[in-house]
Structure formats: C-alpha cells, structure tokens
C-alpha cells in the first residue's frame, strides 16, 4: 500500500482551513482503505519557491471528527481544535 502523501498529493481537497500568510490545512475525503479508518485526511500546505507548483504539501495524517458537549464538530490537529464550521468548503475546485 502506498503512503498517504503519494495517494493524496494529486487529489482535490474538500475543505481548506487557512491560518496565516498563505499557510493552511487541506481536508481530503478518504479514499479506498482509509474510509474505514478515519473521517478526513489532512495535510499542511505552505508556499515554496523551490517547488515548481509554488507550494508544498506535507505531514499527511488521518483524523477523526469529535464533538463538544454542545454538539459542535471538530478535528484535533497538533493539540488544538479546528472546528468544522470554520473550514471553508471547496467542492473539489481548489
């Protein structure tokens, strides 16, 4: 089985969460075997002058959706919560 970065590098994200200066997280719908293990595959994207595309995607990880006691959905990225209502949906056009 291929590693996550090889499987999702050319995929279109379903959501984007921007942080600062063009840096952000891309949310991917799981494919194949990942559908049964996680809810989203999330990677970190940052600008890069050395890459011909102009950006670099790295740190692909599987994430599950959790809920607060009030019912607000979030994923836990690097020990902080990213609420799904703050993620911009892209419909695969990014």
N, C-alpha and C positions, 0 to 999 in steps of 0.2 A: 504494500500500500504506500502511496506517495505521501510525503509530508504535507502539512497544511499549506505552507507557502507556495508549493508547486500546484496544488489543486485550486487555490483561491486567488492566485495572482492575476489571472485574466478575467475573473468573474466581475460582474457589475454589483455594487453594493445596493442594499435595500434601504439603508439609512446612514446618515452622517451626523456625528456629534463633534462640532468644532470647539477647540479650546482657545488657542491664541496664535497669532502670526501665521495663519495658514496650516497649523498643525491640528490634527484631529484624529478621530477614530471612525473607522468604516465598519458597518454592520453588514454581514453577509448571511443570507438564508442558507442553512446547512444542506449539503448535497450528499447523496449516497449513504455511506455508513454513519456519517455524522448526525443524521436526522434522529437517530435513536439515542445519541449521547448528549446532545446539547440543544439549546434553543437558538443561539446565534454563534457565528464565528466572527470575532472582532480582531481587527488589526490596527496598528498605529501607522499613520501616514504623515510624512513631513517633506518639505521642499528639499531638493537636492540638485546642486549644479553639476555633479559628476554623472548623474543618470540622464540618458537621452530623453526620457519621458518628462523630466523636470520634477519628479517626486519619487520618494522611496517608500515602499510599504514593508513593514517589519512587525515582528512579535505577534504572529497569528496565534490566537488562543480560542478555545471553546468556552462558552459562557452560558449559564442558565439564568432564567428570569426568576426573581424573588419578588415578594410583595410585602409592603409595610402593613401595619395593623389597620391603617385606614384604607388599604386596598390599592395603593399606588405601586405600579410595577417598576422595577429597576434591575440593573445588572451591576455586579460588583467588579470594578476594574481598578486594579492597583490599590486596593483597600479603600476606595471611595465609591459612592453610589452614583451611577448615571441613570437618571430617571428616563424611562422610555417616552414620556410625553415631551421631553426636551430634545429628543433625537429627530432630526429632520428627515422625513421620508423622501426617497429619490425615485421610486418605481423603476429602478434599474437604468436611469438615464445619465448617471454620473460618469 
